Amino acid sequence: MKNDVSGTEWETHIKGWKASGESQREYCREHGINLWTFRGHLGKRPISEPFAEVRVKPRMPETIRIEVKGRYTIEIPETASAAAIEKVLRAIEAVA
C-alpha cells in the first residue's frame, strides 16, 4: 500500500477491519497493508465513534430480615451502621 494514504482511507480500512471479523494480520495481508503501519494508524486515529448512553439500574441494597415470634418482621438495610442494628436488637429484646 502506498505511504501517501489519507486519514479518510485509513479510517475506511479500520472500519473495514472491524466489520470483517478478521484478525489485524489477516485483514492487512488481504489488503496489502503493512501490519505495523496499520497498527500505528489504529493508535493515532481520533476517537470518532459516538459514546453509547448506558442506563444502569441501581442495585437495591440487601436487607437483614428479623422475624419476632412470627408476629413481626423487621428489615434492616445492609448499609445500616452497627449502632443502628444494636438499637433495633435492644428494642426487640425489650418487647420479646
N, C-alpha and C positions, 0 to 999 in steps of 0.2 A: 504494500500500500504506500502511496506517496506520502512524503513528510509534510506536504502543504495542505493537509486536510483541515477543513474549517471546524469550528466548535460545533456548528449545527450538525455536520456529518458525524462527529464523534457522538453527539447526543443521540443521533439516529441509530448508530451502532450499539450504543449502550442499551437503549430501549429494545433494540432487536435481540440483543443477547439475553436480556431479562425475559422477554417473551418466548424465547426459543426453548428454555428449559435445559439448555446445554451448559456444560462447564465453560469457563472462560477460555480454556485451552482449545476445546473443540470449536467453539464459535470463531476464535481467531484463526485457527487452521483453515476452516472452511471459507473464510473471507479474506485470507491473505494478509492478516494483520499481525504485527509483532506483538506477542503476548505482553511483554513488559511495557511496550508503548501504550497498549490498551489499558493496562492496569494503572499506568501513570495518569492517563486521561480520566480514568474512573475516579481516582482520588482527587483530581483537580477540579472537576466539574462542580458548578454551584448546585446547591440543593434546589431543584426546581419542582420537585414533587410536592403536591399540597399535603398539608397535615390533615389527618382524619380526626374528626371530633369523636371522642370516645366517652360514652356515659357509663359511669361506674355506679352500680347500686351499692350503697353503703351496707356494710355487714352489720347486722343487728348484734349488739353485744350478747354474749351468753349470759344466762342467769343462773343463780343458785336458788334452787326451789326447796322450801322447807314446808312440810305438812305438819300441822299441830293437831294431834288427836283426831285426825280425819275431818275436822271441822273447819280448819283454816288453812289456807295455802298462802305462803309468803314467798315472793320472788324478789331477789336482790340482784342487781346487775353485777357482773363480774368486775366491773370497774369500781365498785364501792370500796371505800377505804376499810382497813381493818377495824378502825374505831367505829365506823358506822355499823359494820357487821356485829361487832361486840355489843353495841347498844340494842340491836334487834334481838340478839340472843338473850340478853338480860331481860328484855321486855317479855319474851316468850316464857322464860323461866318464872317470871312473876305471875303469869296467868295460868301456867300449866300445872 
